[in-house]
Amino acid sequence: MSDWQRTHHCGALSSADEGTEVILNGWVHARRNLGGIYFIELRDRYSRLQVVLPEEVVGDLHVSPEDCLCIRGKVGLRGPKDTNPEHPTGEIEVIAESIERLAPSKVPPFEIIEDLDTAVELRLRYRYLDLRRPDMQRKLMHRSRFIAAMRNAFLARDFCEIETPILTKATPEGARDYLVPSRVHPGQWYALPQSPQIFKQLLMISGMDRYFQVARCFRDEDLRADRQPEFTQLDMEMSFVEEEDVFATWEGVLGDTFREAMDMEIELPFPRLTWCEAMNRFGSDKPDLRFEMELVDLADWVPNCEFGVFQSALDNGGRVMAIRVPGGGERISRGQMKPLEKQAKELGAKGLAWWKPGLEGGGAGPLARFVEGDVGASLLSRMGASEGDLLLFCADSEDVVWRVLGDLRVSVARQLDLIPAGPYRFLWVTSFPMFERDEQTGGWTSSHHPFTAPEDWDMKADPGSMNSRAYDLVLNGWELGSGSIRIHRQEVQQRVFELLGIDAEQQQEKFGFLLEALEYGPPPHGGFAVGLDRIVALTLGLDSIRDVVAFPKTLTATDVLCDAPAGVSAEQLADVYVRNTTTVTAGESEHGVAENPAPAGS
């Protein structure tokens, strides 16, 4: 060891170490001068520790916040009045015998403190300083423990960890690919994987039987709080299984993971809902089960009401549904209804009908005069409502009704603080539609991905009415991940491609290697992948995955720390046979972007 290297970290010492000679390394967290005796708090990843610096030890050295130091000294006990019982090292201090500055620090652009309140862009620009903050380090350490526990749970179930390629071939999986040009194959391109989907299916065909990996994935899509252009998922696949086998495996793995990483028991098994049940009850395929406010179908009640909008919606093949907001009649004013009406319109509704039941005059709201007497009484009975509640109605096409009431259900519950913060409510959502209509082309697209098996292997039904063997795992209103039973029959895979508008020539060009592999005795198989960023964020009670990712991008997919994406030199582009055709502003050529765009080339 060099003479400056630590013998202990700051969290390793206690009163039992009184008198021990130690060497500590860390950063200056705080400092103060008490008339000739200096105190600093030394911080490392493990804890903070008070260091006493006698004047003769300090000498001419000027110590600044975030300087990196070596402290040599002896552990001592603090006096009874100086003890800090709320801190793990609050009973001790180190009396310094020498101090060495390993590296000085400029004044940081923000304080290295817990619960920092500053601009996100500034934190990301200096992410290496942001990550010095103890609360950020705890989040990343929790992430590490959680992933390790999940990995251990799969290994204990005889799964084999296998890495799949990062440079691969572009295949349609629902988002845009990030593309990488090839230097040794002019005009050819790799794609970064959106998931290891095809490779893990090939591993099942190879006989590996049980595979998993902690996989990096890349999707060029618009970002949200729970998405990044590059993300991490725990991916798995199993042979000779049905849905129940995948569910049982994941429930066991998550039970073990929460127990090992968080010392917590979760309720098993997880409940299940079909996609249709989830949409009809909650207006969402990722419902939050921590609160009620379920959608109620009012088709059988509408004929009793003279509100023509409702009957017209039913006559046109639509739906009339409502939700009950408990206590909403007393807690949401007429003025506060305006933003809810605006929200409904932004989601596609023509308007938002509402009613506050009341004993006098039939209550309040646009629907009040249509629900007097027995009509209102039957509605209250149907909704399980009473005076003081608020009823929100939507009458439109089925998709619009689900979308509007599903969104309002969550936003109103948050507004009124009706969602309990504590419990973890998992849910399997199953039997998703096999196909969806593309609004632009009118053709069919895969609801999940094109390798998902249909519930009916014969595929004789109309594509719009087919259900798939896809399933999602939902936690507290967030989709944790997706999976499915896969297609292991070549003729079924070809039929799915045909319905998606992929002709025989395109099938061979894009998926020929998979179709050929399906000729060599593929086993029935299925799998699942969970977004690790999302589940770790949820276990910490966070609304965004940003703080559990060491170096995240912004909402514009920009890395403000490294200033990426960035231009590259003309020589680098020439190496991969690419010409830049983007019009740029003056000065950008300094970063390698051509000022005069050339014609598009290979």
C-alpha positions as CSV (number, residue, x, y, z in Angstrom):
1,M,0.0,0.0,0.0
2,S,1.1,3.6,-0.6
3,D,1.5,5.6,2.5
4,W,-1.7,7.6,1.7
5,Q,-4.0,4.7,1.2
6,R,-6.8,4.2,3.7
7,T,-6.9,1.5,6.4
8,H,-10.6,2.1,7.1
9,H,-13.5,3.8,5.4
10,C,-15.5,6.4,7.3
11,G,-18.4,4.0,8.2
12,A,-16.2,1.2,9.5
13,L,-15.2,2.8,12.8
14,S,-17.0,2.8,16.1
15,S,-16.4,3.4,19.8
16,A,-14.8,-0.1,19.9
17,D,-11.9,1.3,17.8
18,E,-10.9,3.9,20.4
19,G,-7.1,4.4,20.3
20,T,-6.7,2.7,16.9
21,E,-4.3,4.3,14.4
22,V,-6.1,4.9,11.1
23,I,-5.6,6.4,7.7
24,L,-8.7,7.8,6.1
25,N,-9.4,9.0,2.5
26,G,-12.4,11.1,1.5
27,W,-13.8,14.6,0.7
28,V,-14.3,17.6,2.8
29,H,-18.0,17.7,3.5
30,A,-18.0,20.6,6.0
31,R,-15.4,22.6,8.0
32,R,-15.4,24.9,11.0
33,N,-12.8,26.8,13.1
34,L,-13.1,27.0,16.8
35,G,-10.2,29.3,17.7
36,G,-7.1,27.3,16.8
37,I,-8.8,23.9,16.6
38,Y,-10.2,23.0,13.2
39,F,-13.0,20.4,12.6
40,I,-13.9,18.9,9.3
41,E,-16.4,16.3,8.3
42,L,-14.8,13.8,6.0
43,R,-17.1,12.0,3.7
44,D,-16.8,8.9,1.6
45,R,-19.4,6.5,0.1
46,Y,-20.0,4.8,3.4
47,S,-20.5,7.6,5.9
48,R,-19.2,10.9,7.3
49,L,-16.8,11.2,10.2
50,Q,-15.7,14.1,12.3
51,V,-11.9,14.9,12.2
52,V,-10.2,17.1,14.7
53,L,-7.3,19.1,13.2
54,P,-5.0,20.7,15.8
55,E,-3.4,24.0,14.6
56,E,0.1,22.5,14.4
57,V,-1.2,19.7,12.1
58,V,-3.0,22.1,9.7
59,G,-0.1,24.5,9.4
60,D,-0.3,26.6,6.3
61,L,-2.7,24.2,4.5
62,H,-6.0,25.8,3.5
63,V,-8.7,23.1,3.2
64,S,-11.7,23.8,0.9
65,P,-15.0,22.0,0.5
66,E,-14.7,18.9,-1.7
67,D,-10.9,18.7,-1.5
68,C,-9.8,15.1,-1.6
69,L,-7.8,14.3,1.6
70,C,-5.7,11.8,3.3
71,I,-6.0,11.9,7.1
72,R,-3.7,10.0,9.5
73,G,-4.7,9.9,13.1
74,K,-6.1,8.1,16.1
75,V,-9.7,7.3,16.9
76,G,-11.1,9.0,20.0
77,L,-14.4,9.2,21.9
78,R,-16.4,12.4,21.8
79,G,-17.4,14.0,25.0
80,P,-21.0,13.3,26.3
81,K,-22.1,16.8,25.2
82,D,-20.6,16.4,21.7
83,T,-22.1,13.0,20.9
84,N,-24.5,12.9,17.9
85,P,-26.8,9.9,18.6
86,E,-28.6,10.4,15.2
87,H,-25.4,9.7,13.2
88,P,-23.7,6.2,12.9
89,T,-20.3,7.7,13.7
90,G,-21.6,10.2,16.2
91,E,-19.8,8.8,19.2
92,I,-16.3,9.0,17.8
93,E,-13.9,11.4,16.1
94,V,-10.4,11.1,14.6
95,I,-7.7,13.2,16.1
96,A,-5.5,14.0,13.1
97,E,-1.7,13.6,13.3
98,S,-1.1,14.6,9.7
99,I,-3.2,15.8,6.7
100,E,-2.4,15.5,3.0
101,R,-4.4,17.0,0.2
102,L,-4.6,14.4,-2.5
103,A,-6.3,16.7,-4.9
104,P,-7.8,20.2,-4.6
105,S,-11.4,21.1,-5.6
106,K,-12.8,24.2,-7.3
107,V,-15.9,25.6,-5.7
108,P,-18.7,23.2,-6.8
109,P,-21.6,24.7,-8.8
110,F,-24.0,23.4,-6.1
111,E,-23.8,22.1,-2.5
112,I,-23.1,18.4,-2.0
113,I,-26.0,17.9,0.3
114,E,-29.1,15.7,0.7
115,D,-32.3,16.6,-1.1
116,L,-30.7,19.2,-3.3
117,D,-33.1,21.6,-4.9
118,T,-31.5,22.9,-8.1
119,A,-32.0,22.7,-11.8
120,V,-31.9,19.1,-13.3
121,E,-29.8,20.3,-16.2
122,L,-27.2,21.6,-13.8
123,R,-27.1,18.4,-11.9
124,L,-26.7,16.4,-15.1
125,R,-24.0,18.7,-16.4
126,Y,-22.0,18.0,-13.3
127,R,-23.3,14.5,-12.7
128,Y,-20.0,13.3,-11.1
129,L,-20.6,15.9,-8.3
130,D,-24.3,15.1,-8.1
131,L,-23.4,11.4,-7.5
132,R,-21.3,12.4,-4.5
133,R,-24.5,13.3,-2.7
134,P,-25.3,10.6,-0.1
135,D,-28.9,10.3,-1.2
136,M,-27.9,9.6,-4.8
137,Q,-25.3,7.1,-3.7
138,R,-27.8,5.3,-1.6
139,K,-30.1,5.0,-4.6
140,L,-27.4,3.5,-6.8
141,M,-26.3,1.1,-4.0
142,H,-29.9,0.0,-3.6
143,R,-30.1,-0.6,-7.4
144,S,-26.9,-2.7,-7.2
145,R,-28.3,-4.8,-4.3
146,F,-31.7,-5.2,-6.0
147,I,-30.2,-6.4,-9.3
148,A,-27.8,-8.7,-7.5
149,A,-30.6,-10.3,-5.5
150,M,-32.6,-10.8,-8.7
151,R,-29.6,-12.4,-10.4
152,N,-29.1,-14.7,-7.4
153,A,-32.8,-15.7,-7.6
154,F,-32.5,-16.8,-11.2
155,L,-29.2,-18.6,-10.7
156,A,-30.9,-20.5,-7.8
157,R,-33.6,-21.7,-10.3
158,D,-31.0,-23.2,-12.7
159,F,-31.1,-20.3,-15.2
160,C,-27.9,-19.7,-17.3
161,E,-26.7,-16.1,-17.8
162,I,-25.8,-15.5,-21.4
163,E,-24.9,-12.3,-23.2
164,T,-26.4,-11.6,-26.6
165,P,-25.1,-9.2,-29.3
166,I,-25.2,-5.4,-29.1
167,L,-24.4,-5.0,-32.8
168,T,-27.2,-6.8,-34.6
169,K,-29.8,-6.5,-37.4
170,A,-32.7,-4.0,-37.6
171,T,-36.0,-5.8,-36.9
172,P,-39.4,-4.3,-36.2
173,E,-40.1,-4.3,-32.5
174,G,-42.3,-1.2,-32.1
175,A,-39.8,1.6,-31.9
176,R,-37.1,3.2,-34.1
177,D,-33.7,1.6,-34.1
178,Y,-30.4,3.3,-33.4
179,L,-28.2,2.5,-36.4
180,V,-24.5,2.0,-36.7
181,P,-22.7,2.1,-40.0
182,S,-20.1,-0.6,-40.9
183,R,-16.6,0.3,-42.0
184,V,-15.7,-3.1,-43.3
185,H,-19.1,-3.6,-45.1
186,P,-19.6,-0.3,-47.1
187,G,-23.2,0.8,-47.2
188,Q,-24.3,-1.8,-44.6
189,W,-25.6,-1.0,-41.1
190,Y,-25.9,-2.6,-37.7
191,A,-28.8,-1.8,-35.3
192,L,-28.5,-1.6,-31.6
193,P,-31.0,-4.0,-30.0
194,Q,-34.4,-2.9,-28.8
195,S,-34.4,-6.1,-26.8
196,P,-32.6,-9.5,-27.1
197,Q,-35.9,-11.0,-28.4
198,I,-34.8,-13.0,-31.4
199,F,-31.5,-14.2,-29.8
200,K,-33.2,-15.5,-26.7
201,Q,-35.6,-17.5,-28.9
202,L,-32.6,-18.9,-30.8
203,L,-31.1,-19.9,-27.4
204,M,-34.3,-21.9,-26.7
205,I,-34.0,-23.6,-30.1
206,S,-30.3,-24.3,-29.2
207,G,-31.5,-26.2,-26.2
208,M,-30.3,-23.9,-23.5
209,D,-33.7,-24.3,-21.8
210,R,-33.4,-21.5,-19.2
211,Y,-31.6,-18.2,-20.1
212,F,-31.4,-14.8,-18.5
213,Q,-29.2,-11.7,-18.7
214,V,-29.1,-8.1,-17.4
215,A,-29.4,-6.6,-20.9
216,R,-28.7,-3.1,-22.2
217,C,-31.4,-2.1,-24.8
218,F,-31.8,0.9,-27.1
219,R,-34.9,2.6,-28.5
220,D,-35.1,5.8,-30.4
221,E,-38.4,7.1,-29.1
222,D,-39.8,10.1,-27.4
223,L,-38.8,10.2,-23.7
224,R,-40.9,10.3,-20.6
225,A,-40.3,10.1,-16.9
226,D,-40.1,6.3,-17.0
227,R,-38.1,6.0,-20.3
228,Q,-34.5,6.6,-21.5
229,P,-33.0,6.0,-25.0
230,E,-30.8,3.3,-23.4
231,F,-32.1,1.3,-20.5
232,T,-31.5,-1.9,-18.6
233,Q,-33.8,-4.9,-18.4
234,L,-33.6,-8.3,-16.8
235,D,-34.5,-10.6,-19.7
236,M,-35.3,-14.3,-19.5
237,E,-36.7,-17.1,-21.5
238,M,-37.8,-20.7,-20.7
239,S,-38.5,-23.8,-22.8
240,F,-41.4,-26.2,-22.6
241,V,-43.6,-23.8,-20.6
242,E,-47.0,-22.2,-20.6
243,E,-48.0,-18.8,-19.1
244,E,-48.4,-20.2,-15.6
245,D,-44.8,-21.4,-15.5
246,V,-43.5,-18.0,-16.4
247,F,-45.8,-16.3,-13.8
248,A,-44.7,-18.7,-11.1
249,T,-41.1,-18.2,-11.8
250,W,-41.3,-14.5,-11.8
251,E,-43.4,-14.4,-8.6
252,G,-40.8,-16.6,-6.9
253,V,-37.9,-14.4,-8.2
254,L,-39.5,-11.2,-7.1
255,G,-40.4,-12.6,-3.7
256,D,-36.8,-13.7,-3.1
257,T,-35.5,-10.3,-4.4
258,F,-37.7,-8.2,-2.2
259,R,-36.8,-10.4,0.8
260,E,-33.0,-10.3,0.1
261,A,-32.7,-6.7,-1.0
262,M,-35.3,-5.0,1.1
263,D,-36.1,-7.4,3.9
264,M,-39.7,-7.3,2.8
265,E,-42.4,-9.9,2.0
266,I,-44.7,-9.2,-0.9
267,E,-48.1,-10.8,-1.4
268,L,-48.0,-13.9,-3.6
269,P,-49.4,-15.0,-6.0
270,F,-50.1,-11.8,-8.0
271,P,-53.7,-11.3,-9.2
272,R,-54.5,-11.6,-12.9
273,L,-56.8,-9.6,-15.2
274,T,-57.3,-10.0,-18.9
275,W,-56.7,-7.0,-20.9
276,C,-60.4,-6.6,-21.6
277,E,-61.2,-6.8,-17.9
278,A,-58.6,-4.2,-17.0
279,M,-59.8,-1.8,-19.6
280,N,-63.5,-2.2,-18.6
281,R,-62.8,-1.8,-14.9
282,F,-60.0,0.8,-14.9
283,G,-59.8,2.3,-18.4
284,S,-56.1,1.3,-18.5
285,D,-54.0,-1.8,-19.2
286,K,-51.7,-0.8,-16.4
287,P,-54.1,-0.1,-13.6
288,D,-53.1,1.1,-10.1
289,L,-54.8,-1.3,-7.7
290,R,-54.0,0.7,-4.6
291,F,-57.3,2.5,-4.8
292,E,-60.8,1.8,-6.2
293,M,-62.8,4.3,-8.3
294,E,-63.5,1.6,-11.0
295,L,-65.4,2.4,-14.2
296,V,-69.1,1.5,-14.2
297,D,-71.0,0.6,-17.4
298,L,-74.3,2.5,-17.5
299,A,-75.8,1.1,-20.7
300,D,-78.7,-0.5,-18.8
301,W,-79.4,2.7,-16.9
302,V,-79.2,5.2,-19.8
303,P,-82.8,4.4,-21.1
304,N,-84.1,5.8,-17.8
305,C,-82.4,9.1,-18.4
306,E,-83.6,11.8,-20.8
307,F,-80.0,13.1,-21.5
308,G,-79.9,12.6,-25.2
309,V,-76.1,12.6,-25.5
310,F,-75.9,9.4,-23.6
311,Q,-78.5,7.6,-25.7
312,S,-76.9,8.9,-28.9
313,A,-73.5,7.4,-27.9
314,L,-75.1,4.0,-27.4
315,D,-77.0,4.2,-30.6
316,N,-73.7,4.9,-32.5
317,G,-72.1,1.8,-30.9
318,G,-70.3,3.6,-28.2
319,R,-70.2,3.3,-24.4
320,V,-71.5,5.4,-21.5
321,M,-69.4,4.9,-18.3
322,A,-68.8,6.7,-15.1
323,I,-66.5,6.8,-12.0
324,R,-67.3,7.7,-8.5
325,V,-64.9,10.0,-6.7
326,P,-65.5,9.5,-3.0
327,G,-65.8,12.8,-1.2
328,G,-65.2,14.7,-4.5
329,G,-68.5,16.6,-4.2
330,E,-67.2,18.3,-1.1
331,R,-63.6,18.7,-2.0
332,I,-63.7,19.7,-5.7
333,S,-65.3,23.1,-6.4
334,R,-67.1,24.1,-9.6
335,G,-64.0,26.1,-10.6
336,Q,-61.8,23.1,-10.1
337,M,-64.0,21.1,-12.5
338,K,-62.9,23.3,-15.4
339,P,-59.4,21.7,-15.6
340,L,-61.0,18.3,-15.5
341,E,-63.3,19.2,-18.4
342,K,-60.3,20.5,-20.4
343,Q,-58.4,17.3,-19.7
344,A,-61.3,15.2,-21.0
345,K,-61.4,17.2,-24.2
346,E,-57.6,17.0,-24.7
347,L,-58.0,13.2,-24.4
348,G,-60.6,13.1,-27.2
349,A,-63.9,13.6,-25.5
350,K,-66.5,16.1,-26.7
351,G,-67.0,17.1,-23.0
352,L,-67.3,15.9,-19.5
353,A,-70.6,15.4,-17.7
354,W,-70.6,15.4,-13.9
355,W,-73.0,15.3,-11.0
356,K,-72.7,16.1,-7.3
357,P,-75.6,14.2,-5.6
358,G,-77.5,16.3,-3.1
359,L,-80.6,15.9,-0.9
360,E,-81.8,19.3,-1.8
361,G,-82.6,20.2,-5.5
362,G,-81.1,17.1,-6.9
363,G,-77.5,18.2,-6.4
364,A,-75.2,20.2,-8.7
365,G,-73.7,19.8,-12.1
366,P,-74.7,19.7,-15.8
367,L,-76.4,16.4,-15.3
368,A,-78.4,17.4,-12.1
369,R,-81.7,18.2,-13.9
370,F,-81.7,14.8,-15.7
371,V,-81.2,12.7,-12.6
372,E,-84.0,13.8,-10.3
373,G,-86.2,11.4,-8.3
374,D,-86.1,7.7,-9.1
375,V,-83.7,8.2,-12.0
376,G,-81.1,9.7,-9.7
377,A,-81.8,7.1,-7.0
378,S,-81.3,4.2,-9.4
379,L,-78.0,5.9,-10.6
380,L,-76.8,6.2,-7.0
381,S,-77.5,2.6,-6.4
382,R,-75.8,1.6,-9.6
383,M,-72.7,3.6,-8.7
384,G,-72.6,2.9,-5.0
385,A,-72.6,6.6,-4.5
386,S,-74.1,9.0,-1.9
387,E,-74.3,12.7,-1.1
388,G,-70.8,14.2,-0.9
389,D,-69.4,12.1,-3.8
390,L,-68.7,13.3,-7.3
391,L,-69.7,11.3,-10.4
392,L,-67.8,11.8,-13.7
393,F,-69.3,10.5,-16.9
394,C,-68.0,9.9,-20.5
395,A,-70.2,9.0,-23.5
396,D,-68.2,8.3,-26.6
397,S,-66.5,5.5,-28.6
398,E,-65.1,2.7,-26.4
399,D,-61.5,3.8,-26.8
400,V,-62.2,7.4,-25.9
401,V,-64.3,6.4,-22.8
402,W,-61.5,4.1,-21.6
403,R,-58.8,6.7,-22.2
404,V,-60.7,9.7,-20.6
405,L,-62.0,7.9,-17.5
406,G,-58.8,5.9,-17.0
407,D,-56.8,9.1,-17.0
408,L,-59.2,11.1,-14.9
409,R,-59.3,8.2,-12.4
410,V,-55.6,8.6,-11.7
411,S,-55.3,12.4,-11.8
412,V,-58.3,13.0,-9.5
413,A,-57.1,10.4,-7.1
414,R,-53.7,12.1,-6.9
415,Q,-55.3,15.5,-6.6
416,L,-57.4,14.3,-3.6
417,D,-54.5,12.2,-2.1
418,L,-56.6,9.0,-2.4
419,I,-53.6,6.8,-3.4
420,P,-51.9,5.2,-0.4
421,A,-48.1,5.4,-0.7
422,G,-47.1,2.2,1.0
423,P,-48.2,-1.1,-0.5
424,Y,-46.8,-2.8,-3.6
425,R,-49.7,-4.0,-5.7
426,F,-48.6,-6.3,-8.5
427,L,-50.9,-7.4,-11.3
428,W,-50.6,-9.7,-14.3
429,V,-52.5,-8.4,-17.4
430,T,-53.1,-11.1,-19.9
431,S,-54.8,-11.9,-23.3
432,F,-53.9,-8.7,-25.1
433,P,-55.2,-8.1,-28.6
434,M,-53.0,-9.8,-31.2
435,F,-53.2,-6.9,-33.7
436,E,-54.0,-3.2,-33.8
437,R,-55.0,-1.0,-36.7
438,D,-52.3,1.5,-37.9
439,E,-54.2,4.8,-38.1
440,Q,-52.0,6.1,-40.9
441,T,-51.8,3.1,-43.2
442,G,-55.0,1.2,-42.2
443,G,-53.0,-2.0,-42.0
444,W,-52.3,-4.3,-39.0
445,T,-49.5,-3.8,-36.5
446,S,-48.5,-6.1,-33.6
447,S,-49.9,-5.1,-30.3
448,H,-46.9,-6.7,-28.6
449,H,-44.3,-7.8,-31.2
450,P,-44.6,-10.1,-34.2
451,F,-43.1,-13.2,-32.4
452,T,-46.0,-13.4,-29.9
453,A,-48.2,-16.5,-30.2
454,P,-51.9,-16.3,-30.8
455,E,-54.4,-17.9,-28.4
456,D,-55.8,-19.7,-31.4
457,W,-52.9,-21.4,-33.3
458,D,-55.3,-21.9,-36.3
459,M,-55.6,-18.1,-36.7
460,K,-58.9,-18.4,-38.6
461,A,-60.6,-15.4,-36.9
462,D,-60.6,-11.9,-38.1
463,P,-57.3,-10.2,-37.1
464,G,-59.1,-7.5,-35.2
465,S,-60.8,-10.1,-32.9
466,M,-57.7,-12.3,-32.2
467,N,-56.2,-12.4,-28.8
468,S,-52.5,-13.0,-28.1
469,R,-50.7,-14.9,-25.4
470,A,-48.9,-11.7,-24.3
471,Y,-48.8,-10.6,-20.7
472,D,-47.6,-7.5,-18.8
473,L,-46.6,-7.2,-15.2
474,V,-47.9,-4.0,-13.6
475,L,-46.9,-2.4,-10.3
476,N,-48.8,0.5,-8.8
477,G,-49.9,1.8,-12.2
478,W,-46.5,1.3,-13.9
479,E,-45.8,-1.3,-16.5
480,L,-42.8,-3.1,-15.2
481,G,-42.3,-5.3,-18.3
482,S,-43.8,-7.5,-21.0
483,G,-43.6,-11.1,-22.1
484,S,-45.4,-13.7,-24.1
485,I,-45.6,-17.3,-25.2
486,R,-43.7,-17.3,-28.5
487,I,-44.4,-18.6,-31.9
488,H,-42.5,-21.9,-32.4
489,R,-44.3,-23.0,-35.5
490,Q,-42.8,-21.7,-38.8
491,E,-46.1,-21.6,-40.6
492,V,-47.8,-19.5,-37.9
493,Q,-44.8,-17.1,-37.8
494,Q,-45.1,-16.7,-41.6
495,R,-48.9,-16.1,-41.3
496,V,-48.3,-13.3,-38.7
497,F,-45.8,-11.7,-41.0
498,E,-48.3,-11.8,-43.9
499,L,-51.0,-10.1,-41.8
500,L,-48.5,-7.4,-40.9
501,G,-47.9,-6.8,-44.6
502,I,-44.4,-8.4,-44.7
503,D,-44.3,-10.4,-47.9
504,A,-42.2,-13.5,-48.6
505,E,-39.2,-11.7,-50.0
506,Q,-39.1,-9.3,-47.0
507,Q,-39.5,-12.2,-44.6
508,Q,-36.4,-13.8,-45.9
509,E,-34.5,-10.5,-46.0
510,K,-35.4,-9.5,-42.4
511,F,-36.1,-12.8,-40.6
512,G,-34.7,-15.6,-42.8
513,F,-32.4,-16.8,-40.1
514,L,-35.3,-17.1,-37.6
515,L,-37.6,-18.8,-40.1
516,E,-34.8,-21.3,-40.9
517,A,-34.2,-22.0,-37.2
518,L,-37.9,-22.8,-36.8
519,E,-37.4,-25.7,-39.1
520,Y,-35.1,-27.5,-36.6
521,G,-37.3,-28.8,-33.9
522,P,-38.0,-25.6,-31.9
523,P,-39.5,-26.2,-28.4
524,P,-42.6,-24.4,-27.1
525,H,-41.1,-21.5,-25.2
526,G,-42.0,-18.2,-23.5
527,G,-40.4,-15.4,-21.6
528,F,-40.5,-12.0,-20.0
529,A,-38.3,-9.0,-19.4
530,V,-38.7,-6.5,-16.5
531,G,-37.4,-2.9,-16.7
532,L,-34.8,-2.7,-13.9
533,D,-34.7,1.1,-14.0
534,R,-38.5,1.3,-13.4
535,I,-38.8,-1.3,-10.7
536,V,-35.8,0.1,-8.7
537,A,-37.3,3.6,-9.0
538,L,-40.7,2.3,-7.7
539,T,-39.1,0.5,-4.7
540,L,-37.6,3.9,-3.7
541,G,-40.9,5.8,-4.2
542,L,-39.6,7.8,-7.1
543,D,-41.7,9.2,-9.9
544,S,-38.8,9.2,-12.4
545,I,-36.1,6.7,-13.3
546,R,-33.5,9.4,-13.7
547,D,-32.2,9.2,-10.2
548,V,-31.5,5.4,-10.4
549,V,-29.5,5.7,-13.6
550,A,-25.9,6.8,-13.1
551,F,-25.6,8.9,-16.3
552,P,-29.1,9.6,-17.7
553,K,-30.1,11.6,-20.8
554,T,-32.4,14.6,-20.7
555,L,-36.0,14.6,-22.2
556,T,-34.4,15.6,-25.5
557,A,-32.1,12.5,-25.4
558,T,-29.1,14.7,-24.8
559,D,-26.2,13.9,-22.6
560,V,-25.3,17.3,-21.2
561,L,-22.3,16.0,-19.3
562,C,-20.5,14.7,-22.5
563,D,-22.3,17.1,-24.9
564,A,-23.7,14.2,-26.9
565,P,-24.9,13.6,-29.5
566,A,-22.2,15.6,-31.3
567,G,-20.8,16.0,-34.8
568,V,-17.9,13.9,-36.0
569,S,-15.1,14.7,-38.5
570,A,-15.4,14.3,-42.2
571,E,-12.6,11.7,-42.0
572,Q,-14.6,9.6,-39.5
573,L,-17.7,9.8,-41.8
574,A,-15.6,8.8,-44.8
575,D,-14.3,5.7,-42.9
576,V,-17.9,4.4,-42.7
577,Y,-19.0,5.6,-46.2
578,V,-21.5,8.2,-44.9
579,R,-22.0,11.7,-46.2
580,N,-23.7,14.4,-44.0
581,T,-26.7,15.9,-45.7
582,T,-27.8,18.1,-42.8
583,T,-27.9,21.8,-43.2
584,V,-25.9,23.4,-40.3
585,T,-25.2,26.8,-39.0
586,A,-21.8,28.6,-39.2
587,G,-19.3,27.4,-36.7
588,E,-20.6,23.8,-36.4
589,S,-17.9,22.6,-38.8
590,E,-15.5,23.0,-35.8
591,H,-17.2,19.9,-34.3
592,G,-16.9,17.9,-37.5
593,V,-20.2,18.7,-39.2
594,A,-19.9,19.5,-42.9
595,E,-20.9,23.2,-43.6
596,N,-21.9,22.4,-47.2
597,P,-24.1,19.3,-47.3
598,A,-23.1,16.8,-49.9
599,P,-25.6,14.7,-51.9
600,A,-26.9,11.6,-50.1
601,G,-24.6,8.7,-50.6
602,S,-24.2,5.1,-49.3
